[in-house]
Every structure is written in structure tokens, then in C-alpha cells.
Amino acid sequence: MTLVELLVVFAIIGVLVGILLPAVQAAREAARSIECQNNLKQISLAVHLHHDAQRHLPSGGWGYRWVGQAKYGSGPTQPGGWIYHILPFVEQENVRSMADGNTDAKRDSNTALMLQRPIGLFHCPSRRSNKLDSYTETRWPLHHCNVVPIAAKSDYAINGGDFPMNSGPGPESDSPADVKNYSWPDLKRATGVAYARSTWRWSDVTDGTTNTILCGEKYLERGKAGQGFGDDQTMYLGDDADVRRWCDSPPLRALPEIDDPNLFGSAHSTGCQFAFCDGSVRSVSFQVDVEVFRRIGNCKDGKIVELD
């Protein structure tokens, strides 16, 4: 074989690799997208099972200084958020029950161990693997939990509605007086399906479960999983941007140097994936009309729209 013939062979191989590589990458991304859809499907089924068992949707918890505590049960008395509520319905009761102990010190230690238990169901494979990420919010220590350097995170957030209302850190303690006197948000103004101390039922979703978002992929800056204001704590948190997002603006594709803890968004190139209240999973375009997106995020405004 002459040198010219060898160079021609290498050139042909290079062309073939150039043709095949994008196809391989597209196939891998398609597989990751399907896995993400399946995650959302399983999460939506768990929410339905929770509703069947408790007669209400999982509550949003207390605030960003609180995580789940086993002894407080379900509903408004549970400081943990919606993910903590549905753990028994995704075969993770053993993780939920970790946040307990015979003494305060043992409880705090066990709760810290729970924070370091990742669950693959809550990770989008296009964004990260099933692993722990840095716990970077050090200004506000958690109640009843030892400090942890790394924690389990979620790529999925519940729909808080199209009217943002921050619930803050939550009460100073779990004493009845502090819980009662805390300035809780007015749930009458809430438009989503889960919020601080909420106990919505499917019957409260008056726009129809088919037309209302339940949960979806949360926006994170590209390459910054485990960082930023919307991914700095843990998925076992009470109501906070780590586990709850708003529908007042359309979902955003992951971009560098943009960190917005309020938005839904995705690492997929084709759109952001959402589970709807009827259990279906659909992809919503990044170019969706802002008013259309607000309407499918508001569960009770009477302005019913259907996605194409």
C-alpha cells in the first residue's frame, strides 16, 4: 500500500467517524431523554399513591431551614417537602425513617445520614449521575440536622404555580407557638399544586389534571449541578427553590453564566419534560408562549389551554 492510498483510507475513516459520531451522540441523548421521562412518570405515580393514602397531594414543607422528620407524619405538620412525603411510594421508606432517633443528638446524626442518600429516580441522566453533590449553603444551618459537606439533590421540582410566593426559612423551632406564629404564606393566593403546608386535592385542580403541570425538570446553569441558589442544599428540604419552581416564565434550556432558581429548565436540547397531574409526561418547548405556560402552571384560573 502506497502512502497516498494509506492517506485516502485514513480520510475515508475520518469522514465515516464524522458522520457516525453525531448519530451515536443523538442516540445516547434519546436514551437519556427516555430515562428522564420514565423518572417523571414514576414520580407522578408516587404522587397519586400518596394522594390515595393521605387524601391530599404531598405538602411543600416548611421552608429552607427544615428537612423531613419521620415523627411528624404527613401534611402541614411535616417540615420536609414533597420529595420527602413520597419516599414510601418510591420504595424508599427506609430512607424516610432514617430522620429519627432516641435522643436529639442521634436524631441530628441520623438526619444528616439521610441527606447523604442519593436516589437515582430524582436525577436526569443528561445532567448528572446518581451521586452526591456539594452542600454549599452554609449561612442557614438546618434545624435538627448536623452539618454535611455533600448531600443528595434532585433534578425535578414541584409546580408552585404562576404566582411566586417565597415561604422563607420557616419557623425558628418546631414548638407549637413558633409554628403557629410564623408568617406563613397565604395559601389562597397559591396557584400551583404544592406549597408550604399545602394539602391540595385533585378536586382542587379545577382546570383539569390533563391540563395542569405537576412537576418537571428544574433549571440549572450548564455544568453547575450542585451549585447555585437552586441546587445548593438537598432534595429532602422543605419549600425552597431546590425542590419547587414557578411557571410565570417559560422553561429555559441550560445556559452558561445564567443562574435562575425560579425557572423550570432542562439539559435536553429538544425541550423541558414535565409530568402532568393526570400522570402523563410531555415535553414542553423552550419557545412555548409565556401565557400558555402560565395557564398550564395555574391549576385553578379557569383559563384552560391544551398543548399542541
N, C-alpha and C positions, 0 to 999 in steps of 0.2 A: 504494500500500500504506500503510495507516494504521500508526501507532506500535504499536497493540495487536497488529495482525497480524504486524508485524515481531518483536515480543517473543515471540509464540507460536511463530514459526518458529525463533527462537533457542532457545527452551525445548525444542522437539522435537529440534533438533540436539544440544543438551546431553544429553538423555535417551539418544539413539542412541549418542553417544560414550561415555556412561557404561555402556551395555550392551555395546558392542563392544570397548572397551579391555581389560577383563579377559579376553575371549576371545582377543584378539591376544596379550596377555601370556602366557596359558596355552599358546597355540600356539608361541610363541617358546621357552618353557621346555621344552615337549615336544621341540622340535627339539634344544635343547641337551642334554637328557637322552639322546636317541638318540645324539648325537655322543659323549657321555661313555661310553655303553655300547660304542660302536664302539672307542673308545680302549682300554678294558679288554679287549675281545676281541682286538685286535691285540697288546696286551702279553702276554696269555696264550698266544697263538700263538708269540710270540717266545720265551717261556719253554720251550715244548715243543720248539722248534727248537734251543734251547740244550741241552736235555736230550739230544736226538738226537745232537748234535755232540760234546758233552763227557761224556755218560753220567752226568750229575748235574744237579740244579737249580742255578741261579745262586747262588753263595755270597753271604753277607751282608757280606763285607768285614771290615775290622779294627777300626774304631772312628771316633769323631767328629773325630779329628785327621788322618785319612787320606782321600785320594781316589784314584781309579783311576790306575794307572800302566801304560802299554802293555807294557813289557818283562816284567811279572810274569805274563802269561798269564791263566789262569782257575783258579778253585778257591781253596784255602786260602792260596796264595802271593800272591793278588791283593788288595791293600788296598782297592780300590774295591768298592762294594756291588753289589747285584743289578741296578740300572739300568745301571751301567757294564758289567756282564757281558753284558747282552742287546743292547747297542748294535749289534753287527754283524748282528743278526737283525731289526732295525727299519730297516735300510738307513742306518745311521749309523756305519759303520766308520771313516769319515774323521774323525768327532768323537772316537772312541775312540783312534785313533792319534795324536791331537794331543799327548797327555800323554807326550811323549818328547823327547829332544834329545841332541846330541853332547857337550854339557857340562852340568854341574849348573845353571848359570845359564840355559842355553837350555831345559832341561827344566822348570825352575820357571816360566819365562816362558810356555812352551807350555801347561803345565798350567793356568795362570791363564786363558789364552785359551779353553781347553776349558770351564772353569767358566762362561764367558760366552757359551755357545752354547745357547740355549733350543731345545726340541723340542716342537712343538705336541701331539704324541701324549700327552705327560705332563701336559697341562693340561685341567682340566674347564672348559668354556666358561661354566658357571654361576658360576664363581668368579673366573676371570681370563683374560686374553688371552695369546697366545703372546709373552711379553715377559720381561725380566729384572726381578728384584726385589732389594731391598736385602740385602746380606750384613751382618747385624748382630751376629754372634758374633765379637767381637774379643778375647776373653780367651784363646782357644786357637787360635793360628795353626796352619795346616795344614802338614804335612810336605811338602817337595818342591814347594811352590807359592807363588808370590808373592801378596801380599795383594790382594784385589779388593773394590771397593765394592759391586758388584752381581753377581748370579750367577743361573744357571738353577735353577729349582725344579720340584718335582713335586707334583701333587695326589693321587698314588697311592702307597700304601705296601704293602710285602710283609707277609704274615701271620707274625708272630713267635710265635704260639701263645697259649695262655691262661695261661701261667706266665711273668710278666715277669722278665727277667734282663738287666740292663744290662751291656754289654760295656766301657764306659768309653772312654777316649781311644785305646786301642791302644798298642802298644809305643813306646818312646822313639825307636827308629830301626828301619831295615829290616835291620840286621845279624842274621845267624843267631842269635847269642847272645841279643839283645834279644827277637827274635820267639819263641824257644824258652822264655825265662824269664818272659815276660809272663803275668800271671794271667788266662788265657783262661777264659770261662765253660764249665761242664761241659755239653757238648752232649747228654749222656744225659738231662738234665733238660729240654731244649728240646722244645716240643710243636708248633711251627709248621713252616713249610716252608723258611725261610731264616733264618740267624742267623750270627753271627761265625764265619767259617771253615767254615761248614757245606758239606756235599756230599751232601745228601739225594737220593734217587732216588724215582721214582714208586712203586717197590716198598716204600719206607719209609712211604708214606701208606696204612697198613693199614686205616684207616676207609673207604677208597674215595675216588677222586678226585672223584666226583659229590657227595660229602657234606663236602668239605673246602675251606675258603677258600684261595685262592692269594694274591690281593691285592685291594685295594679303595680307596675314597676315604678319605683321612685327614681327621681333624677339624681344623678351624682356626676360630678365633674369627671371627665375622661381620665382614667388612670389614677383616680384619687379615692378608690374604695377604701373605707376605713378612716377617712379623713373628712374634714369639712363639717359644717354645722348640722348637716342632715345625716351624718353617719359616724358621729364621734362617741356615742355611748353604746347601747346594747339593744337587741331586739326584745328583751324582756321588760323594757321600760314602760312606764305609764304614758299618757298622752304627750307626744312630742313629735318633732319633725323626723326623728329616726324611724318612726313607725306609722306616721299619719301625714298625708299630703292633701293639698287643696285642688279644686277644679275651676278656679277663677281664671286660669290661663291654660292654654293648650300644653300637652306634653312636649318635652324638648329632647332632642337627640343629644347624647353625651358629647359635650364640647370641652376643649381645654380652656382653663382660666375663667370658667363661669361656674360659680358655686351658688346655687339657689335651693335652699332647703324647703321651699314651699311647693315645688312643682313635682308632678309625675314626669317620668322620662325613662329612656331606655338606651342600652348599648347596642341594640339591634338597629340595622340600617333601614328596615322597612317600616317600622312603626313601633309604638308602645303597646304592650299587651296588658289587657285588663280582664279580670273576672267580673261578670255582671251578677246582679242579685239573683237571677234565675239559675245560676250555675254555669252558664255559657262563658267561653273565653274568646275574646275577639281582639284583633289588632286595630288600634286607632292611629290614623295618620298623623304625622307631626304637623301637617298642613290643615288639620281639622279647623273648621270655623270656630272662633272663640265662643260665640253664643251657643252653638250646638254643643260644644264641650261643657259649657256651664250647665246646660239643661240636663245632660246625662249624668252630671255630678250632683245635681239637686234632686233629692228623692221625693219632693212634695210641692213643687212650684206650679204644678198643673200645666206646664209647658212641655208636652211630650213630643219628643223627636225620635226618629229611627235612623241609625247609621246606615250608610249605603253598603 
